[in-house]
Amino acid sequence: MKKSPILSTLVLALVMLVSANMNAQKFRGLDKSPMDATFYRTSRNAPAIAKVVYSRPQLKGRDVSSLAKNGEVWRTGANEAASITLYNDVKIGEKPLSAGEYSLFTIPGEKEWIIIISKDINVWGAYSYKEENDVLRVSAPVSSGESLEVFSITFAQGNLYLGWGTTRVTLPFSI
C-alpha cells in the first residue's frame, strides 16, 4: 500500500506544530526583584491620580546602605528606574509637577533623601542618569520603622512612602 504525500505532509506539519507549542509554554522562574505598582487615589473607587511602577529588591542579609548608597543617585528599586505616571497635575512636597510620565530617582542620605523626578523615561538603572533632565528635586525626611526585607513604595494619607530595612522616607503628595 502506497502512502499519500499529502497525508505524510499533514502528519509532519502536525508533529512540528505540537512540538513548537510545547516549547512555547515554558515560562521563566520568578524574577529575583519582581515588579510592582502602587496607585494614588483619593478613595477606593476614585480614578488614579498617580501610579508608580518599580522593581522590588530584597536585602538578603545586606544593609540598605550597601545597595542604595548614601550620596549616590539610585534607580529607586531594581532593574529599570522606577517610573511615575501622573494623571493629574500634583504637588510633590510643595513643588508643582505637571501630569505626564517620568522616572523616579533618589539620592539616599542618613537624615533625608533627595527625590528626583526626571523627564528621562524607560531607562535601565541610573547608569545613564543626567541631572540636566531633572524636572523636580525635593528633600524628604528619613525615619525608622519595623524592618522590611523587600523594598516597598506605597501611597497613604496624602504621602508617598518608601521603605526598606528600617528606613522610611515620607514625601507629601497632593493634587
LODRENKE-534850 format. One record per residue (C-alpha): x, y, z; residue in three letters; residue number from 1. Coordinates in nm, 3 decimals. Layout:
residues N
        u        v        w  rest   nr
        X        Y        Z   ala  NUM
...
***
This chain:
residues 175
        u        v        w  rest   nr
    0.000    0.000    0.000   met    1
    0.137    0.339   -0.102   lys    2
    0.135    0.637    0.140   lys    3
   -0.015    0.960    0.018   ser    4
    0.235    1.251    0.006   pro    5
   -0.039    1.485    0.128   ile    6
   -0.109    1.268    0.433   leu    7
    0.264    1.244    0.515   ser    8
    0.298    1.622    0.485   thr    9
   -0.002    1.681    0.712   leu   10
    0.129    1.440    0.977   val   11
    0.472    1.608    0.968   leu   12
    0.314    1.955    0.997   ala   13
    0.102    1.840    1.293   leu   14
    0.406    1.695    1.472   val   15
    0.602    2.020    1.418   met   16
    0.310    2.232    1.538   leu   17
    0.264    2.029    1.858   val   18
    0.637    2.026    1.941   ser   19
    0.667    2.402    1.877   ala   20
    0.378    2.471    2.114   asn   21
    0.535    2.257    2.386   met   22
    0.844    2.477    2.387   asn   23
    0.636    2.795    2.376   ala   24
    0.471    2.702    2.707   gln   25
    0.792    2.724    2.913   lys   26
    0.800    3.027    3.144   phe   27
    1.088    3.188    3.329   arg   28
    1.110    3.143    3.702   gly   29
    1.016    3.420    3.945   leu   30
    1.221    3.737    3.897   asp   31
    1.457    3.798    4.190   lys   32
    1.332    4.158    4.205   ser   33
    0.972    4.139    4.080   pro   34
    0.790    4.446    3.952   met   35
    0.511    4.602    4.149   asp   36
    0.289    4.907    4.117   ala   37
    0.117    5.138    4.361   thr   38
   -0.158    5.387    4.287   phe   39
   -0.255    5.717    4.447   tyr   40
   -0.632    5.759    4.472   arg   41
   -0.842    5.980    4.695   thr   42
   -1.073    5.683    4.765   ser   43
   -1.100    5.318    4.668   arg   44
   -1.329    5.380    4.369   asn   45
   -1.181    5.712    4.257   ala   46
   -0.975    5.732    3.939   pro   47
   -0.598    5.708    3.981   ala   48
   -0.410    6.035    4.029   ile   49
   -0.065    5.873    4.006   ala   50
    0.097    5.535    3.955   lys   51
    0.450    5.422    4.046   val   52
    0.592    5.109    3.880   val   53
    0.912    4.974    4.034   tyr   54
    1.107    4.655    4.094   ser   55
    1.142    4.522    4.449   arg   56
    1.494    4.418    4.551   pro   57
    1.547    4.216    4.869   gln   58
    1.803    4.272    5.141   leu   59
    1.909    3.905    5.177   lys   60
    2.129    3.985    5.478   gly   61
    2.273    4.304    5.327   arg   62
    2.241    4.663    5.453   asp   63
    2.023    4.915    5.271   val   64
    2.325    5.149    5.254   ser   65
    2.524    4.889    5.056   ser   66
    2.250    4.866    4.790   leu   67
    2.120    5.225    4.788   ala   68
    2.441    5.413    4.863   lys   69
    2.425    5.741    5.055   asn   70
    2.504    6.040    4.836   gly   71
    2.470    5.848    4.507   glu   72
    2.184    5.857    4.256   val   73
    1.978    5.538    4.288   trp   74
    1.716    5.399    4.047   arg   75
    1.470    5.362    4.339   thr   76
    1.434    4.986    4.322   gly   77
    1.599    4.732    4.096   ala   78
    1.635    4.679    3.723   asn   79
    1.476    4.968    3.530   glu   80
    1.450    5.304    3.700   ala   81
    1.116    5.337    3.877   ala   82
    0.855    5.514    3.667   ser   83
    0.590    5.752    3.789   ile   84
    0.287    5.841    3.582   thr   85
    0.085    6.143    3.689   leu   86
   -0.271    6.153    3.556   tyr   87
   -0.326    6.498    3.708   asn   88
   -0.108    6.794    3.794   asp   89
    0.015    6.740    4.151   val   90
    0.233    6.887    4.423   lys   91
    0.526    6.684    4.545   ile   92
    0.639    6.838    4.869   gly   93
    0.528    7.193    4.795   glu   94
    0.651    7.190    4.434   lys   95
    0.406    7.165    4.143   pro   96
    0.452    6.898    3.877   leu   97
    0.254    6.860    3.554   ser   98
    0.075    6.542    3.453   ala   99
    0.294    6.308    3.247   gly  100
    0.531    6.014    3.264   glu  101
    0.864    6.044    3.444   tyr  102
    1.141    5.838    3.603   ser  103
    1.183    5.840    3.980   leu  104
    1.536    5.852    4.115   phe  105
    1.656    5.911    4.470   thr  106
    1.975    6.010    4.645   ile  107
    1.972    5.834    4.984   pro  108
    2.109    6.005    5.293   gly  109
    2.110    5.939    5.666   glu  110
    1.867    6.217    5.761   lys  111
    1.696    6.290    5.429   glu  112
    1.664    6.151    5.079   trp  113
    1.656    6.367    4.770   ile  114
    1.363    6.264    4.549   ile  115
    1.429    6.329    4.180   ile  116
    1.168    6.335    3.905   ile  117
    1.334    6.310    3.564   ser  118
    1.196    6.353    3.214   lys  119
    1.412    6.058    3.101   asp  120
    1.186    5.753    3.077   ile  121
    1.235    5.383    3.006   asn  122
    1.594    5.379    3.133   val  123
    1.781    5.089    3.288   trp  124
    1.913    5.162    3.634   gly  125
    2.074    5.500    3.699   ala  126
    2.367    5.441    3.464   tyr  127
    2.251    5.699    3.209   ser  128
    2.106    5.944    3.465   tyr  129
    2.153    6.309    3.361   lys  130
    2.093    6.584    3.616   glu  131
    2.007    6.832    3.338   glu  132
    1.691    6.625    3.271   asn  133
    1.558    6.668    3.627   asp  134
    1.211    6.818    3.635   val  135
    1.187    6.833    4.014   leu  136
    1.407    6.773    4.320   arg  137
    1.275    6.773    4.673   val  138
    1.411    6.663    5.012   ser  139
    1.221    6.403    5.214   ala  140
    1.291    6.320    5.579   pro  141
    1.409    5.977    5.692   val  142
    1.255    5.797    5.988   ser  143
    1.265    5.436    6.102   ser  144
    1.014    5.157    6.136   gly  145
    0.973    4.782    6.152   glu  146
    1.218    4.604    5.921   ser  147
    1.110    4.531    5.562   leu  148
    1.304    4.264    5.372   glu  149
    1.172    4.380    5.034   val  150
    1.189    4.741    4.907   phe  151
    0.837    4.887    4.904   ser  152
    0.657    5.200    4.784   ile  153
    0.302    5.299    4.879   thr  154
    0.069    5.596    4.892   phe  155
   -0.129    5.667    5.210   ala  156
   -0.274    5.970    5.390   gln  157
   -0.154    6.213    5.120   gly  158
    0.206    6.087    5.129   asn  159
    0.431    5.875    4.913   leu  160
    0.624    5.632    5.135   tyr  161
    0.945    5.445    5.054   leu  162
    1.050    5.168    5.291   gly  163
    1.336    4.921    5.308   trp  164
    1.507    4.766    5.607   gly  165
    1.418    5.002    5.892   thr  166
    1.447    5.309    5.665   thr  167
    1.129    5.506    5.593   arg  168
    1.109    5.807    5.363   val  169
    0.795    6.023    5.362   thr  170
    0.707    6.262    5.082   leu  171
    0.394    6.481    5.087   pro  172
    0.194    6.425    4.769   phe  173
   -0.122    6.619    4.681   ser  174
   -0.345    6.739    4.398   ile  175
***
